[in-house]
Amino acid sequence: MGKSLGGFFGAIITAVIVAAAVYFTGGTVLVAVSWGAAAGAASLVATSMLGQIGVSGYGDVSDSLSRSTSPTTGLPVIYGGELPHKNGVSGGSYVLTGSIVSWYNVPNSDSQNLFSEQAVAYAGTEKNILQIYIDNEPVLAVPITQDGIVPKASIAAKYQEFLQLEVRFGGDYTSTKTLASQYAGPKWTNKFLGKGIVSISTVIKKTQKSLENNILVNDQFALTVEMKGQRIFDLVDGSIKASSNPPSIIYDYLTNTTYGMGIDPALVNLDTFKETAAYCDAFEYYANGAISYQSSYKENIENICQSFGGIMYVHAGQICITTDRKTVSVASFNESNMVGAVQISTSGGTDYFNVVDCKFTNPETMYTTDVVRIPSDITVDEAVRQDGQVIALSRDYSWSYDPDVIAKMANVDVLKAKYALRTISFTTSEGWDLKVWDAINVSNAELNISGKFKVLNKDIATDQENVGYVTITAVEAPDQMYDGVDPGIWSPGGVINFPELTVKAPTNLQAVRKGNTTSGSIIDLTWTASEDPYLRGYYLYYKLHSASTWTYAGQTGVQKLDYELFGLSDTASYDFGVEAYNNLGLVSQRVTLNGIVPSYNFALPSVTGVVLANRTESALITDAPDFNIAWDSQKNLIVNGRSFSDYFKYYIIKIYNGITLVDTFYTQSNSFNFALAMNRLKVRKPTIGIIAQGFNDGTYSQEVKITVENKQCGLVQGVSFTGGFGNLFASWTQSTERDYAGAVISIVNGNTSRLFTSYAPEFDSVPNIVDGEYKVKMGFFDVFGTDNIQYCPEQTISINSKYQFTEEDADAINGILDLDDRLTETLENAVNESNEYTNTQISTLKNTVNGNTASISNLSQTVATNNTAQSQAVTQLRSDVNGQIATVNQQMSTKATASTVDSQYSLSVRLMVR
């Protein structure tokens, strides 16, 4: 038993043989026999004549040139890369495809680096990536032609600082990628080898510079790759290469068991494929593209056939291929070899068209899908003018890059509507060797048929009655169909920058200078909102006016249109800038203010509630030596929208004596104690000024003053003056004032006056007063000095130092002079009597060396009877050396009777020199 198409392909063979189903681009099914001649014109469009076979339902990044993260996205199968040359000279052609993001990671969740693994295509492609685009921006300086980390020099200079790339073309690897090992995170293992897949690892580093220059700022970027396709067997020269020969591509797709249909090569008529391949090579028909997962196998093959006008069919159990071109007729049919009735159908209006819109891929405009209309000038086209309207047929030439080829095939399609008007079906015994799309001559005088037709189908009779006959269905195909010359009008090359890739900038940037605070100089930046519909916030920058590098200050959300900068110098010149950014991370043009000096002089609020905290008799008077000033706290006040504390540096305290500034002090408290030690000029009535000072020299409050006073001590009370021997004695009531320092006693005798200063609290004596009569007064003074003393009323005092001794005085003096002998006698008697009187105590400390004697004797004695009580204490110090005697004697005695009291005290010093 021989090989067959079998399985799911078996039904197709039957359908093609029996029903002559003709399929054209777009997937519409036309059954020529049952629909009649109305399908005549359309059925001549390039077709695969295969059934509706294929796998749909997968995402496709090669069709949309997009970024996908879906696990159901089909891995692109790319063909082509040989011809035509992209630059017109050499290097071949390329295919642009999207990528599938299979992995992404930010190391440690807070790194500046974003890693992503991009699956690009099935392995087997030629190792040649011309360009990698990130959000349509080319990032390569030179093509990539080998596995591994892309050298920094191969990356465009603009991106070298921010981008790392590693490429694998899908070999038999034993270890994972280097960049993935470093940046993909702990879940990435060495088992991820990337076999069978063309893949690209990217590491994007986001820095301040990249943000400022809008370089690779989109985390959800789309990566597209311009590369060559699968290395396949080329049917023209027999080599393995990234061929752009359409029949070679179709043959690979039919027979490939990995990504193709997996058909046994024996079921493919290789001769027809080679013949067609040679034709395409000779006439420069090339195909470049990617298999679509949104289309069936049949639709993908049809799209490739469209690039050269290919037609596929089954003949003698094999898949064959040919081209829709002007050919010589291989047979002729007329009344002599036609058997039975001849059926003819003419073209109707259902499938009629007068223009063809050709969809094609334009490599000069980033492989976008463009459309060209043939005829190019419908205002002069005969068919359009006659029909009075444009009736368009859409054709897909997306696998073709060559405008001349597309125009040539589109001209054929347009002329089919003019010339392919009739479909004929007849039975004959001479058509056994005919194949689909063979040209035949048909003439029939009765039906007025005479011309060239193309075979659509050959139906072999299988019943016994009609054995040996075949029924041929053919469509009218005169040679004039292939003579169109309209070149078409093509869109120019180049890339359009779409508006959504830019961000509308904010406007009206203003810098409000708020002076210096605890954090340094403040600049309040404000701006008018960006009108961008995808706005997500703003970035703020600043730099010294002389610098070239901007410093990133921070960012705000959509609603916040102000930002405060701190810590700037109040003398340097600065530039300020703001940018808007959108949902893709793209950044607007920076709006700037240049040459701003952030120094600003403005008034802080003046202090309030200034009081003398230690006041006494009135609000501004105190008797304390210090002046304790206090005022209201200002820390909760708002200044320029900020806390007063942010601007406040200290209070300046100025001390005035009248209007003369005498001292300056500083404090950060809302009180100040002007202590006596600080009052170097002893100002009794100072004026104290208070100024709130900011961090900038010109930022301060108005001065607030308070005049306080410490009055001189009040009038002295209880004054008493008495005279003594050459002395004046004064006593008074002690002062209760806190600042009391002393008293001044004024003594006036005739024209002579004297001031005596006393620092005693309540009693003092003025020495060296000569006898006479004096006017005496006194007054207190305080710690501030003796100004404005209040004196008491004058008193007259007489001083007389001369004394007339009486007899009693003489006896007393003699008693004192004889005290030494009497005490000695008393002590001796006391020793003798000490044994008799238990109320007498005596002690003697005595030391004698070589007759020299030193002694101290103490006597204490008490005597009490029924009528008297008396006590006596005697102390004698005596030193005797060779008759040289020195003594000090002290005697104290008291005596009381029922009617009298008496006390005596005697002290004598005696020296005896021999």
C-alpha positions, 0 to 999 in steps of 0.5 A: 500500500502506497503513501497517502495524504490520509488523516485530516487531509483525506477529506480535503482530497475528496472535496477538491476532486469532487466539488472543485472547492476554490479558496481565495485569500480571506477564507471565503469558500466558493464552489464554482459549479454550484455558484455558477459563473458568478464566481468566475472572476474571483476564482482566479485569485491566488489560491491554495485550494486547501481546506480550512485547516489550522489551529486558531485561538492563540495570541500573536505578537508577530501580527501586531508587533506587540508585547505579550505576557500571556502564556497562550501567545504563539511563539513566532515562526519567521521566514525570509531574510534573503531578498530584497535587500533592505538598503537596496544593495546588500545585506538581504531582508529582515522581518520585524516581530514582537516578543513574549515576556516570559519573566521579569524581576526587580532584584531585591524589590527595590533595585534600580534594575529591571530584568526581563526575559523576552521570547522572540521566535522559534530557534533555527533562524539565521544568527542575524539581528539587525536591530532591537527596538524598545518602544520603537527606539533602536538600541543597537549600534551594530547587528548581533550575529552570535550568542552571549552578552551583547558588547557595550560597544554594540549598543547605541551610545545613548543607551550604553549606560542604562541597558544590558542585553544577552541574546541566545539563538536557541542552541543546545545549551548546558547552563543558563544565561549570565544576566538571568543568573544575576538579575532574574531573582532566586526563583530562576534556576540553572535549568532554564536553558532556552533551548529551541527559542530565540530569546533576549534578556534585558536589564534596564537601569533606571537612574536620575540621568535616564529619568531626566533624559527620558531614556528607557523609563517605561517599565511596560516597554514593548520590545520588537526585533528586526531579524532574519528568518528560519534557515530552510532548504532552498529549492533553487540552489539546494542550500540551507539558508534564510531563504525568501523564496516563496515555494521553498517557504511553503514546502518547509511549512508543509513538511516541518514537524515542529511548527508546520503541518508535518506532511510526509514529503512524499505527498508533495510534488517536489518537481512542481515546487522546484519549477515554481521556485525557479520561476520566482527566483527568475522574476524576483518574487520574494516572501518575508514574514511570520506565520500567523497564529490567528489564521489557519494553515490554509490562510497562512499558505495563501498569504505566502502564495499571494506574494507571487500569485501562487496556486496550490492544488492536489494532482494524482495524490500529491500537493502541487504548486504553480503560478498565475501567469500568462502561459501557452495553451496545452490543449484545445476543445471544440464541438468535435471533442466535447461530449454532451451539454456545455454549461456556461455561467457569466459573472454577476454583480455579487463578486464584482469589483473595479479596484483592488486595495492592496495591503502590504508591509513597508519596511521603510516605515518600521514594517507598518501595514500600508495600502495601495489602490490599483488603479492609482487614478480612479478619476480616469479609470474606464471601469470606475467611471462607467460603474459610477462608484468604487467597488473594492476588493481587498488583497493581502500582500503582507509577505511581499516588500517589493512595490513593483511586484505588488503592482504587477500582481494587483494589475492582474487582479484588477483586469480579471474583473474585466476579462474573466467573465465566464466559467465553462464546464464540459465533458470530454475524453481527451483531458486525462493529462490536464492539471489545475491551472493549465491553459486551454483553448475553447471554442464553441460557435453555438455559445459564441465561445472562443478564447483561452481558459484556465482549468479550475477542476477536473472531475473523473467519471467513476460510474461504469456508464461514463468511464473514460470521460472527464468533466472539466471546469475552466474559467476565462483567462485571456492573455490581456489579464496579464498586461496591466501596467499601472505602477501605483502611488506608494506612501513615502518611507519614514517613521511618524512619531505618534502624539501619544509618545510625548507628554504635554509640559506644565506651564508657568513655573514660579519660584517663591522665595520664603527666606531661611529656616532651620533647614536652610533657605526655602524655595516654594515652586509652583506651576500650572498643571499639564493638560496631558490626558495620561498625566501621572505626576511631576518631577522636580529638579534644581542645580546651581546656575553655573553647574551642568548637571541637574539634581533630582529634588522629588516628585508630586502627584497629579493634584499637587502643584507645588513643592518646597526645596530646603537647604539652599544657599541664600547667596548662590544663583540656582536654576529650577525645573519641573517635568510632567510624566505620564502613565508610560513613564514618558517625560515632558519637556522640562520647564525651567527658571534660571538664575534665581538667588534664594535670599529674601528679606521679610518681616517676622511677627513682632513679639507680644505680651511683654511683661516684667515677670518679677514686678513688685509694687507696680507692673514696671517696677521691681525691688529685685536686682535682676530684671526678668522679662517675658513675652508670649510664645511664637512657636505656633504662629504661621509665617508664609504657610510654615511654622514660625519655628522654621524661620526663627533663629533667636531673639536679639535683646537690646539694653538701652540707658535712656536712648543709648544702646549699651549692650546686646544679648541673644536668647532662643527662649521667650524670656530673658533675665537681665541679671545684675552681673550682666548690668555692667553699668548698673542701669537702674531704669533700663529700656529693653528691646526685643527683636525676633531674628530669622536665619536670613540677615534681612528676616526679622521682626519689629523691635518691641521695647519695655522700660523697667525700673528698680527704685532706690531703697525706701526710708530707713526706720527706727534710727537711733544715734548715741555718742561714745568715746571717740565713736558714734553709735547707730542702730536701725530697723533692718531693711526687707528689700531684696536689693538692700546693699547698705546705709550711708550716715551723714555727719555734719559739724559746722562746715565740716561734713563726713559720710560713713558707709555701713554694710551692717544690717542694723547696727554700726559704729562710726570711729574717730569722732572728735568731741563736739556737737553733730547733725547726723542722718542716715539713709539706705542704698541698694545694689545699684548705687547711692543715688537718690538716697532717702535720708531720715530726719536729722538728729543732734548728737554730742561727743565728749571723750573727757571723764572726771574720776570719782572715788568709786571710779578709783576703787574700781580701777584699783580693783582691776589693777589688783586683780592678778594678786587677788585671783592668785589668792583666790585660786590658792584658797580654792585649792585648799578648800576644794576638799571642803566644798563639793560645789567648787571645781578647779583645774590646773595645767602646769609645766615646769622646765629648769624653773621656767613655768607655764600654767593655766588655772580654771575655777568654777564655784557656786555657793547657795544658802537660805538667803543668798546664791552666788557663782564665780568663774576665774581663769588665769594664764601665767608664764614665768621665766627667771622672774619675767612674768606675764599674766592674763586674768579674767573674773566673773561673778554673780550674787543675788539675795532676797533684796539685791542682785549684782554681777561683775566682770573683770579682765586684766593683763599684766607684765612684770619685767625685771 
